[in-house]
Amino acid sequence: MGIGELGEFGVVSRVTARFPQGDDVLIGPGDDAAVLRAPDGRVVVTTDLLVEGRHFRRDWSGPYDVGRKAAAQNLADVAAMGARPTGLFVGLGVPGDVAAEWLDALADGLRDECALVGASVSGGDVVRADSVVLGVTAIGDLEGRRPVTRSGAAPGQVVAVAGRLGWAAGGLALLLAGRAGPRELVEAHRRPEPPYGRAAEAVALGATAMLDVSDGLLQDLGHIAAASGVGIDLDPGAFPVPAALAEAGRELGEDPLTWILTGGEDHALAAVFPAGAALPEGWLEVGVTRAGRDVTVAGREYEAAGWDHFR
């Protein structure tokens, strides 16, 4: 059955039935708006778009993976501010001939990614469209903590990362080349794995700046450099090259370091810590802040750039 046969309200009912509501939700789907608790008195909010053919392809990614990816890239942004994600709201544009089972799997992906952080899918909207488009808004609670922004870094501090870098970019390169593996890289493109729990560690360690790496490490660190008024220099030797990335690089004739430094959509965390901070396992020191406003690798400008939708 195509979702066009269900009708708008049938689609809404079918999807919302798959979303359990957590303790943060006072009023969930079914009214004009949802009501969520905000015990901190401050609400962290972010929004993002996923467009078929731009962020995913239905011949490459199943609906469950699309749902996980759509949720992950927004939940990661909330976590990168030092907050606990509490709610997700999804606007969905979808062709009427999409199978109802496809919609079920998409909803399950959204639900299961939210479950990793204890958040709920608490509302949204659906319209008929020529291709699949998801507009996702995530909210979070700071739980009394200070928000960690991009503007707090100072010269002489430590730059560190947590999570995978270059995996999604390597997977995309493989798919574009018509290759099916290494499979773990292809799966990383389809479904990122943000290190959600590492964000709270960074706050506890006194991180002065932090962000989600969505458009490439160099480009995203450039946002910290600009907002904080510091320069950043990275040590290329600090980045381990996993076997799968090395294998893909050999197959495609690419330097895996380029994927690590400029590839997006892994949704790793990058943070700046005071000098001498004892980083726990899972955080990797990769560089330092200095005077300036640029980002360099071993003291030199790196030629490759990160992702830009309009470039």
DRENFI-340403 format. One line per field, with one value per residue: z negated, y negated, x negated of N, C-alpha, C, CB in turn. Coordinates in steps of 0.1 Angstrom, whole numbers, always signed. Glycine has a CB too. Layout:
BEGIN
n_zz (Z, ...)
n_yy (Y, ...)
n_xx (X, ...)
ca_zz (Z, ...)
ca_yy (Y, ...)
ca_xx (X, ...)
c_zz (Z, ...)
c_yy (Y, ...)
c_xx (X, ...)
cb_zz (Z, ...)
cb_yy (Y, ...)
cb_xx (X, ...)
REM end
This chain:
BEGIN
n_zz (+0, +9, -6, +2, +3, -23, -32, -46, -74, -81, -76, -96, -119, -117, -119, -143, -162, -165, -181, -212, -242, -263, -298, -297, -282, -284, -270, -241, -206, -188, -196, -188, -193, -209, -244, -264, -292, -308, -328, -334, -327, -305, -270, -246, -211, -178, -142, -111, -77, -55, -23, +3, +26, +22, -5, -10, +9, +21, +33, +22, -5, -30, -44, -72, -78, -69, -86, -111, -105, -100, -126, -141, -132, -142, -170, -177, -174, -196, -217, -214, -224, -250, -262, -272, -249, -244, -229, -196, -165, -135, -102, -73, -39, -13, +15, +28, +36, +22, +3, -25, -43, -40, -52, -78, -85, -83, -104, -125, -125, -133, -158, -172, -171, -187, -211, -220, -234, -251, -242, -228, -199, -193, -177, -146, -110, -79, -44, -9, +15, +42, +39, +12, -17, -47, -75, -104, -138, -169, -205, -237, -271, -294, -320, -342, -335, -320, -287, -261, -238, -205, -209, -231, -232, -238, -231, -233, -242, -242, -215, -208, -196, -194, -185, -152, -123, -89, -80, -70, -47, -33, -28, -12, +10, +19, +27, +47, +65, +72, +56, +31, +7, -17, -39, -64, -61, -41, -55, -75, -61, -56, -81, -107, -137, -163, -191, -216, -244, -250, -250, -275, -291, -281, -290, -317, -320, -316, -290, -267, -243, -218, -192, -168, -144, -113, -87, -80, -96, -94, -83, -102, -126, -118, -123, -151, -154, -141, -157, -183, -179, -176, -164, -150, -150, -136, -142, -119, -122, -145, -140, -138, -112, -104, -95, -75, -63, -52, -34, -16, -6, +8, +28, +42, +48, +31, +5, -27, -48, -39, -38, -66, -76, -61, -55, -59, -80, -98, -123, -146, -176, -182, -204, -225, -251, -284, -288, -298, -307, -317, -295, -290, -280, -247, -239, -217, -215, -192, -183, -188, -201, -190, -185, -161, -134, -118, -104, -104, -92, -105, -105, -80, -54, -45, -15, -6, -11, -33, -34, -17, -10, +10, +27)
n_yy (+12, -22, -53, -73, -62, -60, -86, -119, -121, -95, -87, -102, -91, -65, -68, -82, -64, -47, -60, -61, -80, -99, -107, -134, -145, -162, -167, -149, -139, -148, -170, -206, -214, -202, -197, -200, -193, -217, -219, -232, -258, -269, -263, -243, -245, -232, -229, -211, -201, -174, -163, -143, -129, -148, -145, -119, -88, -69, -45, -38, -39, -25, -31, -29, -35, -61, -74, -71, -85, -111, -118, -116, -136, -159, -154, -152, -179, -191, -177, -186, -212, -207, -198, -177, -158, -160, -161, -155, -168, -164, -173, -161, -156, -137, -115, -104, -77, -62, -33, -22, -6, -15, -40, -32, -20, -42, -58, -41, -42, -68, -68, -48, -59, -82, -69, -62, -83, -90, -106, -118, -114, -138, -152, -169, -172, -164, -163, -159, -154, -159, -145, -128, -147, -158, -178, -185, -192, -195, -195, -203, -199, -217, -211, -225, -230, -250, -263, -250, -268, -280, -300, -302, -295, -299, -311, -287, -264, -230, -210, -186, -155, -134, -103, -90, -99, -107, -83, -83, -99, -84, -62, -73, -80, -54, -44, -62, -54, -30, -9, +17, +20, +13, +25, +14, -13, -21, -17, -36, -59, -57, -56, -74, -74, -92, -103, -105, -105, -115, -142, -152, -145, -162, -187, -184, -183, -209, -220, -246, -253, -238, -217, -199, -178, -181, -191, -186, -183, -204, -225, -229, -233, -258, -274, -276, -288, -313, -323, -324, -338, -328, -310, -277, -248, -217, -184, -162, -137, -128, -116, -85, -60, -41, -6, +0, -25, -29, -8, -15, -39, -29, -14, -34, -52, -74, -97, -88, -106, -130, -125, -122, -147, -165, -153, -151, -144, -124, -132, -135, -148, -178, -195, -221, -223, -233, -238, -210, -195, -164, -141, -118, -83, -78, -104, -122, -139, -163, -187, -222, -254, -288, -321, -340, -335, -313, -279, -254, -227, -210, -235, -245, -257, -237, -222, -210, -214, -216, -205, -224, -236, -254, -256)
n_xx (-8, -6, -15, +1, +27, +34, +39, +35, +40, +41, +15, +2, +12, +4, -24, -29, -21, -42, -60, -71, -66, -87, -96, -101, -81, -51, -28, -22, -22, +8, +22, +23, -2, -32, -40, -68, -89, -110, -131, -155, -151, -161, -163, -177, -180, -179, -180, -176, -180, -173, -177, -165, -188, -206, -215, -211, -205, -179, -184, -207, -205, -185, -152, -152, -179, -180, -162, -176, -199, -189, -179, -203, -220, -209, -205, -232, -241, -227, -239, -265, -264, -265, -242, -214, -197, -162, -138, -124, -114, -97, -94, -80, -83, -70, -67, -36, -35, -52, -58, -39, -52, -78, -77, -71, -96, -113, -103, -108, -136, -141, -130, -146, -172, -168, -162, -187, -197, -177, -156, -125, -104, -82, -64, -54, -51, -35, -37, -27, -52, -76, -100, -118, -120, -133, -127, -141, -139, -155, -155, -169, -180, -199, -204, -213, -239, -265, -262, -283, -300, -311, -329, -347, -374, -409, -443, -470, -457, -444, -434, -410, -395, -366, -351, -343, -362, -362, -351, -325, -329, -347, -331, -311, -327, -333, -308, -301, -320, -311, -316, -312, -324, -352, -328, -321, -327, -309, -285, -289, -285, -258, -247, -255, -274, -273, -293, -277, -278, -303, -302, -291, -313, -332, -322, -324, -352, -359, -358, -364, -354, -333, -321, -299, -312, -303, -306, -332, -364, -385, -370, -350, -364, -374, -352, -353, -378, -372, -351, -362, -385, -411, -440, -444, -463, -469, -482, -492, -501, -488, -465, -451, -449, -424, -422, -402, -398, -424, -425, -404, -414, -437, -423, -409, -428, -432, -441, -437, -439, -429, -402, -398, -404, -387, -363, -328, -298, -302, -297, -313, -328, -345, -366, -379, -402, -415, -450, -469, -448, -434, -427, -401, -399, -389, -388, -409, -439, -447, -458, -467, -457, -465, -479, -461, -437, -432, -432, -455, -476, -502, -515, -509, -487, -460, -451, -427, -391, -362, -328, -303, -272, -267, -288)
ca_zz (+0, +9, -17, +8, +0, -37, -35, -55, -88, -83, -77, -109, -130, -116, -123, -157, -170, -166, -189, -227, -248, -276, -309, -294, -274, -291, -259, -229, -194, -188, -197, -179, -196, -221, -256, -270, -304, -306, -342, -336, -324, -292, -260, -234, -199, -165, -131, -100, -66, -47, -10, +12, +37, +16, -17, -9, +20, +17, +39, +14, -19, -33, -52, -86, -79, -67, -99, -121, -101, -103, -140, -146, -129, -151, -184, -179, -176, -209, -226, -213, -232, -264, -267, -270, -240, -250, -220, -182, -158, -121, -91, -63, -26, -7, +26, +24, +40, +13, -4, -39, -51, -39, -62, -91, -88, -86, -118, -135, -126, -141, -172, -177, -174, -199, -223, -225, -243, -260, -237, -222, -187, -199, -168, -133, -100, -67, -32, +3, +22, +54, +34, -2, -24, -62, -83, -118, -149, -182, -216, -247, -284, -299, -333, -351, -330, -311, -273, -255, -225, -197, -211, -244, -232, -239, -227, -243, -247, -236, -206, -208, -190, -199, -175, -139, -113, -76, -77, -61, -35, -26, -24, +0, +22, +24, +33, +60, +74, +75, +47, +20, -6, -29, -43, -75, -56, -35, -66, -82, -53, -57, -95, -115, -151, -171, -204, -224, -258, -252, -252, -289, -296, -277, -299, -331, -319, -314, -276, -265, -230, -213, -181, -161, -131, -103, -74, -79, -108, -92, -81, -114, -135, -114, -130, -164, -152, -138, -168, -195, -176, -178, -153, -154, -142, -138, -140, -110, -128, -156, -135, -134, -100, -105, -83, -65, -55, -44, -23, -7, +0, +18, +39, +49, +51, +24, -7, -38, -57, -33, -43, -80, -78, -54, -53, -69, -83, -109, -135, -157, -184, -184, -215, -230, -265, -290, -287, -309, -310, -315, -286, -292, -269, -238, -234, -211, -213, -178, -180, -198, -197, -190, -180, -147, -132, -107, -108, -96, -95, -106, -103, -67, -50, -38, -2, -5, -19, -37, -27, -16, -1, +21, +34)
ca_yy (+0, -34, -62, -81, -56, -62, -99, -126, -118, -81, -87, -108, -82, -53, -72, -86, -52, -41, -68, -62, -93, -98, -115, -149, -149, -164, -165, -145, -141, -147, -184, -216, -215, -194, -204, -193, -199, -225, -221, -241, -271, -272, -252, -243, -242, -232, -224, -207, -195, -163, -163, -132, -132, -157, -140, -104, -83, -58, -33, -35, -39, -21, -41, -29, -43, -76, -79, -72, -97, -124, -121, -117, -149, -169, -151, -155, -193, -194, -172, -194, -224, -203, -196, -164, -159, -156, -159, -156, -172, -160, -177, -151, -157, -124, -112, -96, -63, -55, -23, -24, +1, -24, -50, -25, -18, -55, -61, -32, -47, -81, -63, -41, -69, -90, -60, -61, -95, -92, -116, -113, -121, -143, -160, -172, -175, -156, -168, -153, -161, -151, -136, -128, -158, -158, -189, -179, -201, -188, -204, -197, -205, -219, -204, -234, -232, -261, -258, -251, -274, -280, -312, -303, -290, -309, -305, -278, -253, -217, -206, -171, -150, -121, -97, -86, -109, -102, -71, -86, -104, -72, -54, -80, -78, -41, -43, -70, -46, -17, +2, +21, +21, +19, +24, +5, -27, -24, -18, -48, -70, -55, -57, -79, -70, -103, -99, -114, -105, -122, -156, -155, -144, -175, -198, -181, -186, -223, -224, -260, -254, -225, -216, -187, -178, -177, -195, -184, -188, -216, -236, -231, -240, -271, -282, -279, -298, -326, -328, -326, -347, -320, -301, -263, -240, -203, -175, -152, -124, -124, -109, -71, -57, -27, +3, -1, -37, -27, +1, -23, -48, -22, -10, -45, -61, -86, -98, -87, -118, -140, -121, -124, -162, -173, -146, -154, -135, -114, -138, -134, -160, -185, -204, -227, -221, -240, -231, -201, -187, -149, -137, -104, -74, -82, -117, -122, -152, -164, -200, -233, -268, -297, -334, -340, -331, -303, -265, -249, -214, -211, -248, -249, -256, -225, -227, -205, -221, -207, -206, -237, -233, -264, -257)
ca_xx (+0, -13, -10, +12, +39, +37, +43, +26, +42, +37, +0, -2, +16, -5, -38, -30, -19, -55, -68, -68, -69, -94, -91, -102, -69, -39, -17, -28, -15, +22, +27, +17, -17, -36, -45, -79, -95, -122, -134, -166, -146, -167, -160, -187, -172, -186, -172, -185, -173, -179, -170, -169, -197, -217, -221, -210, -198, -171, -190, -219, -202, -172, -145, -156, -191, -176, -157, -187, -208, -182, -179, -216, -227, -204, -208, -246, -242, -223, -249, -277, -262, -266, -229, -208, -186, -149, -127, -127, -102, -100, -86, -83, -78, -72, -58, -24, -36, -61, -51, -36, -63, -90, -74, -73, -110, -118, -99, -116, -150, -140, -127, -157, -183, -164, -163, -201, -199, -165, -148, -112, -98, -70, -55, -59, -41, -37, -31, -31, -63, -81, -110, -117, -126, -130, -131, -142, -142, -158, -156, -176, -180, -212, -204, -221, -253, -267, -263, -296, -298, -323, -336, -354, -387, -420, -456, -477, -449, -445, -423, -408, -383, -360, -343, -350, -364, -366, -345, -313, -334, -352, -319, -305, -336, -332, -295, -302, -329, -304, -321, -304, -332, -349, -314, -319, -327, -296, -275, -291, -278, -243, -242, -266, -274, -279, -297, -268, -282, -316, -299, -291, -327, -339, -318, -330, -366, -361, -359, -362, -347, -330, -311, -297, -319, -293, -311, -347, -371, -391, -361, -343, -374, -375, -342, -358, -388, -366, -343, -371, -396, -423, -444, -444, -473, -467, -493, -486, -505, -480, -453, -453, -442, -419, -425, -392, -401, -436, -421, -396, -423, -444, -414, -404, -439, -430, -448, -427, -440, -420, -388, -398, -404, -377, -351, -317, -287, -304, -292, -322, -329, -357, -365, -391, -404, -426, -463, -471, -436, -436, -416, -398, -399, -378, -392, -422, -445, -452, -464, -467, -453, -476, -474, -457, -423, -431, -434, -466, -480, -517, -519, -506, -474, -456, -444, -413, -381, -351, -315, -296, -261, -266, -301)
c_zz (+0, -1, -11, +5, -14, -40, -45, -70, -91, -84, -91, -120, -129, -121, -138, -167, -172, -175, -204, -232, -261, -286, -307, -287, -283, -282, -246, -217, -196, -190, -187, -181, -208, -232, -263, -283, -300, -320, -344, -334, -311, -283, -249, -222, -187, -155, -119, -89, -60, -34, -2, +24, +33, +4, -18, +5, +16, +23, +31, +0, -21, -42, -67, -88, -78, -80, -110, -118, -104, -117, -145, -144, -138, -165, -187, -181, -190, -219, -226, -220, -247, -270, -265, -261, -246, -240, -205, -175, -143, -112, -79, -50, -19, +4, +22, +27, +32, +4, -19, -48, -51, -50, -76, -95, -91, -100, -128, -136, -135, -156, -179, -180, -186, -211, -228, -235, -252, -255, -230, -209, -191, -190, -155, -123, -88, -55, -20, +10, +33, +50, +19, -8, -39, -68, -97, -128, -162, -193, -227, -260, -289, -313, -343, -346, -322, -296, -268, -241, -217, -200, -224, -243, -233, -235, -238, -248, -238, -227, -206, -201, -196, -188, -162, -130, -100, -71, -67, -47, -26, -21, -12, +12, +28, +32, +47, +70, +78, +67, +36, +6, -5, -35, -54, -72, -49, -45, -74, -74, -55, -71, -104, -130, -160, -185, -215, -238, -261, -254, -267, -296, -293, -287, -312, -331, -317, -300, -274, -252, -225, -201, -176, -148, -120, -89, -71, -90, -105, -91, -94, -125, -131, -120, -144, -163, -150, -151, -181, -192, -179, -165, -159, -145, -146, -135, -131, -115, -140, -153, -131, -121, -101, -93, -72, -56, -47, -32, -12, +1, +11, +30, +48, +53, +44, +11, -18, -47, -52, -38, -58, -83, -72, -52, -64, -72, -92, -122, -148, -165, -184, -195, -218, -245, -271, -289, -300, -313, -307, -307, -288, -279, -260, -232, -229, -209, -199, -174, -191, -192, -198, -186, -165, -146, -121, -113, -99, -101, -94, -102, -89, -64, -42, -26, -2, -14, -24, -29, -28, -6, +11, +29, +43)
c_yy (-12, -44, -71, -76, -58, -76, -106, -122, -103, -79, -91, -98, -70, -56, -74, -74, -44, -48, -68, -75, -92, -107, -130, -154, -150, -162, -161, -147, -140, -161, -193, -217, -206, -202, -195, -200, -207, -229, -231, -256, -276, -260, -254, -238, -242, -226, -221, -201, -184, -162, -151, -136, -141, -151, -124, -101, -70, -45, -29, -33, -35, -31, -41, -37, -58, -82, -80, -84, -110, -128, -123, -130, -160, -167, -154, -170, -197, -190, -181, -208, -220, -200, -181, -165, -153, -154, -162, -159, -171, -165, -168, -154, -144, -121, -102, -81, -56, -45, -26, -18, -8, -35, -44, -24, -32, -60, -53, -37, -60, -77, -57, -50, -77, -82, -60, -72, -98, -103, -110, -121, -125, -151, -162, -174, -166, -162, -159, -161, -153, -142, -137, -139, -157, -171, -185, -190, -193, -199, -196, -205, -206, -213, -212, -236, -245, -255, -260, -256, -273, -291, -313, -299, -302, -303, -297, -267, -241, -214, -191, -167, -137, -116, -95, -98, -103, -90, -74, -91, -93, -63, -60, -79, -64, -39, -51, -62, -33, -6, +5, +21, +14, +15, +14, -10, -30, -25, -31, -60, -69, -59, -61, -74, -81, -98, -107, -116, -113, -137, -160, -154, -157, -186, -196, -184, -200, -227, -239, -263, -240, -226, -202, -188, -172, -180, -193, -190, -202, -228, -239, -238, -255, -280, -285, -290, -312, -332, -331, -336, -340, -313, -287, -256, -225, -195, -163, -138, -119, -116, -95, -69, -43, -19, +2, -14, -36, -18, -7, -33, -41, -19, -22, -55, -75, -86, -98, -99, -129, -137, -125, -139, -170, -166, -149, -142, -124, -119, -134, -147, -165, -195, -210, -227, -229, -232, -222, -193, -172, -144, -122, -96, -78, -96, -117, -136, -153, -177, -210, -245, -277, -311, -332, -337, -321, -289, -260, -234, -213, -224, -253, -249, -243, -228, -222, -213, -211, -209, -219, -235, -242, -265, -245)
c_xx (-9, -7, +1, +26, +43, +43, +34, +28, +39, +22, -4, +1, +7, -19, -38, -27, -32, -64, -64, -73, -76, -89, -92, -89, -57, -27, -24, -20, +0, +29, +20, +2, -19, -40, -56, -84, -107, -127, -146, -162, -152, -165, -170, -179, -181, -177, -180, -175, -180, -170, -175, -177, -208, -223, -220, -203, -191, -176, -202, -215, -187, -165, -149, -169, -189, -171, -168, -196, -202, -181, -193, -222, -222, -206, -223, -248, -238, -233, -261, -276, -263, -252, -225, -197, -173, -138, -132, -113, -105, -90, -90, -76, -80, -63, -47, -25, -46, -53, -50, -47, -76, -89, -76, -88, -117, -115, -106, -130, -151, -139, -140, -169, -180, -165, -177, -204, -187, -156, -135, -110, -84, -61, -62, -48, -44, -30, -35, -42, -68, -93, -110, -126, -123, -136, -130, -146, -144, -159, -163, -176, -194, -214, -214, -235, -253, -267, -278, -295, -311, -333, -345, -368, -397, -433, -462, -469, -450, -432, -422, -396, -379, -351, -351, -351, -368, -359, -333, -318, -340, -341, -313, -314, -335, -319, -295, -311, -322, -309, -312, -311, -345, -335, -312, -319, -314, -285, -276, -285, -263, -238, -253, -264, -280, -282, -290, -274, -295, -313, -298, -305, -334, -335, -324, -345, -369, -363, -356, -354, -344, -320, -310, -304, -309, -298, -326, -354, -377, -381, -353, -352, -376, -364, -346, -369, -383, -359, -351, -382, -410, -427, -444, -454, -471, -480, -488, -490, -497, -468, -456, -444, -437, -421, -415, -395, -414, -433, -414, -405, -432, -436, -411, -416, -437, -438, -438, -428, -431, -406, -387, -397, -393, -364, -340, -308, -290, -299, -300, -322, -343, -356, -379, -391, -415, -439, -464, -459, -438, -424, -413, -399, -387, -380, -407, -428, -451, -458, -463, -461, -465, -470, -471, -442, -421, -434, -445, -469, -495, -522, -516, -492, -471, -448, -430, -404, -371, -339, -309, -285, -261, -279, -303)
cb_zz (-12, +23, -23, +23, +4, -45, -39, -54, -93, -71, -66, -111, -128, -101, -116, -161, -163, -153, -183, -235, -248, -273, -321, -286, -262, -297, -258, -230, -183, -199, -212, -180, -200, -217, -266, -260, -315, -297, -349, -325, -335, -293, -255, -237, -197, -167, -128, -104, -55, -54, -2, +16, +48, +13, -29, -21, +32, +20, +53, +15, -26, -40, -51, -91, -68, -55, -104, -121, -86, -97, -148, -140, -115, -148, -187, -167, -166, -212, -223, -198, -230, -273, -259, -284, -227, -260, -223, -176, -161, -120, -87, -68, -18, -18, +38, +31, +55, +3, -3, -43, -45, -25, -60, -91, -76, -76, -120, -130, -112, -137, -173, -169, -161, -197, -219, -213, -235, -273, -226, -232, -174, -211, -174, -128, -96, -69, -29, +13, +12, +64, +39, -7, -18, -68, -80, -119, -151, -181, -221, -243, -294, -299, -332, -364, -322, -314, -264, -256, -226, -182, -211, -253, -219, -254, -223, -254, -248, -246, -191, -223, -174, -213, -172, -132, -118, -75, -89, -67, -37, -35, -34, -4, +17, +12, +25, +57, +68, +90, +42, +23, -10, -40, -46, -86, -47, -25, -75, -84, -38, -54, -100, -115, -154, -172, -206, -225, -263, -240, -245, -296, -289, -263, -300, -335, -308, -322, -267, -264, -219, -224, -170, -159, -132, -105, -72, -65, -112, -79, -71, -120, -135, -98, -131, -171, -140, -126, -172, -199, -184, -189, -148, -153, -145, -130, -153, -96, -132, -164, -124, -145, -87, -108, -88, -71, -65, -53, -28, -14, -10, +12, +33, +42, +66, +20, -8, -46, -58, -18, -41, -87, -73, -40, -53, -64, -70, -110, -137, -153, -199, -170, -227, -225, -269, -304, -286, -321, -301, -329, -271, -298, -273, -245, -245, -198, -224, -169, -168, -203, -205, -180, -182, -139, -128, -97, -107, -98, -85, -98, -105, -57, -41, -48, +9, -7, -12, -52, -32, -12, -9, +16, +23)
cb_yy (+0, -41, -70, -83, -41, -60, -100, -141, -121, -73, -95, -121, -77, -49, -84, -97, -42, -39, -82, -50, -102, -101, -111, -151, -140, -178, -177, -130, -131, -138, -189, -229, -230, -184, -207, -190, -188, -238, -208, -237, -280, -276, -252, -233, -252, -223, -233, -197, -206, -149, -176, -124, -138, -170, -145, -99, -80, -60, -35, -46, -52, -7, -38, -14, -38, -78, -69, -59, -95, -123, -109, -106, -152, -170, -136, -150, -200, -187, -158, -197, -230, -214, -205, -158, -151, -166, -169, -144, -186, -145, -192, -137, -169, -113, -105, -101, -62, -65, -9, -19, +14, -30, -56, -11, -11, -66, -59, -18, -50, -90, -53, -29, -78, -95, -46, -63, -107, -95, -125, -115, -111, -151, -173, -161, -190, -141, -183, -150, -164, -161, -140, -114, -172, -146, -202, -167, -212, -180, -209, -194, -197, -234, -190, -227, -220, -269, -266, -237, -289, -281, -323, -295, -283, -314, -317, -286, -257, -205, -212, -166, -148, -123, -106, -75, -119, -100, -64, -96, -115, -64, -52, -95, -81, -31, -49, -84, -44, -14, -2, +34, +35, +16, +37, +8, -29, -12, -6, -51, -68, -41, -44, -94, -57, -115, -101, -109, -92, -120, -160, -145, -132, -178, -198, -167, -177, -227, -215, -267, -263, -216, -226, -184, -170, -184, -210, -189, -178, -216, -232, -218, -233, -272, -273, -266, -295, -325, -317, -313, -360, -310, -305, -256, -245, -198, -170, -153, -125, -137, -117, -61, -58, -28, +18, -2, -49, -20, +13, -30, -54, -9, -4, -53, -64, -88, -111, -75, -123, -140, -107, -119, -167, -177, -131, -165, -130, -111, -134, -131, -157, -192, -197, -242, -206, -244, -241, -209, -192, -143, -139, -102, -59, -82, -128, -114, -155, -162, -205, -235, -273, -293, -344, -330, -344, -307, -257, -257, -203, -200, -249, -241, -269, -215, -221, -190, -233, -210, -195, -249, -235, -277, -258)
cb_xx (+10, -12, -21, +10, +39, +24, +57, +29, +56, +42, -6, +6, +31, -6, -43, -20, -9, -62, -68, -75, -57, -109, -100, -114, -67, -38, -8, -31, -19, +27, +25, +24, -21, -47, -33, -90, -98, -120, -138, -177, -150, -182, -146, -199, -160, -199, -160, -196, -170, -179, -173, -156, -189, -211, -213, -201, -209, -156, -193, -229, -204, -172, -130, -158, -201, -166, -146, -195, -212, -168, -173, -225, -226, -189, -205, -254, -233, -209, -253, -280, -249, -272, -219, -204, -189, -144, -116, -134, -96, -102, -88, -80, -83, -70, -66, -12, -40, -68, -59, -23, -65, -91, -60, -66, -117, -113, -83, -116, -155, -129, -116, -161, -186, -149, -158, -211, -203, -169, -155, -101, -99, -74, -52, -68, -40, -33, -35, -19, -75, -86, -124, -123, -122, -136, -123, -151, -131, -171, -142, -190, -171, -216, -209, -221, -258, -281, -254, -304, -294, -319, -326, -347, -390, -421, -465, -482, -434, -446, -425, -408, -386, -352, -331, -341, -376, -380, -339, -304, -345, -361, -309, -303, -350, -332, -284, -308, -342, -305, -336, -297, -333, -359, -307, -330, -338, -292, -276, -306, -282, -239, -235, -267, -281, -268, -313, -254, -284, -324, -286, -281, -334, -336, -302, -328, -372, -372, -351, -375, -354, -324, -314, -282, -332, -280, -307, -352, -382, -399, -350, -337, -387, -373, -329, -364, -397, -357, -332, -376, -395, -422, -458, -430, -487, -455, -499, -492, -520, -476, -446, -449, -451, -404, -425, -378, -403, -447, -413, -384, -432, -450, -402, -394, -440, -415, -457, -429, -454, -421, -385, -410, -417, -383, -353, -309, -282, -319, -278, -337, -325, -362, -359, -393, -406, -423, -475, -475, -423, -437, -419, -384, -398, -365, -390, -422, -456, -440, -457, -482, -441, -487, -486, -464, -415, -442, -421, -479, -474, -523, -533, -514, -470, -449, -452, -412, -375, -348, -305, -305, -248, -261, -313)
REM end
